[in-house]
């Protein structure tokens, strides 16, 4: 039975949900292993028959963490077929095309690609938590995933592993203001009256963008932030926020 590695980066958890659904659909036909690219243990990707790689779109770019993963990979000795996907709140622009080019340089060949739009966005849900729609997943997500898995399976079984490069999207030019957003890092504030000083936000941040101060409270290091906002969405006490005046009314992460 063929083996498929499903690799993903997820900040607030939306991309993780899609990756889990894709892995479950693949397991009806293959052995599919699911891995987060954050602190990924040493695995032999050469031992897999195909790869699935997913990541969020952050200001019209692949997440910095998934780019670090692909750039840090050793180039595979033989071409490896891949299904690449991104999740986004509105538009992915040329995110998939940018990532596909990085994949090709590592001998990872995208034969299928998908932009799942209408997902809860890590930043949008914090900046406009009053909009219910921002917290909902696409209603046709399962059908799209099933269609993609069948297409990916068909190409693997027929050995049709020709490159399927995502096309250039002209609307990305009109979307320049959002593209420029990646140059701006919003400050993350700690609301001490709610903070339990548990250190979860610090230990969970792969970029090291939070550190403890002399009193044990998290301090934000702007230049290290990758804008995934996992720390805010998964704080058990809602003690972190993009607002200096108030804590989030609603987040995407689990509550403990």
Secondary structure, 3 states (H helix, E strand, C coil): CCEEEEEECCCCCHHHHHHHHHHHHHCCCCEEEEEECCCCCCCCHHHCCEEEEEEEEECCEECHHHHHHHHHCCCCCCCEEEEEEEEECCCCCCHHHHHHHHHHCCCEEEEEEEEEECCCCCCHHHHCCCCHHHHCCCCCHHHHHHHHHHHHHHHHHCCCCCCCCCCCCCHHHHCHHHHHHHHCCCCCEECCCCCCCCCHHHHHCCCCCEEECCCCCEEECHHHCCCCCHHHHCCCCCCEECCCCCCCCCCCCCCC
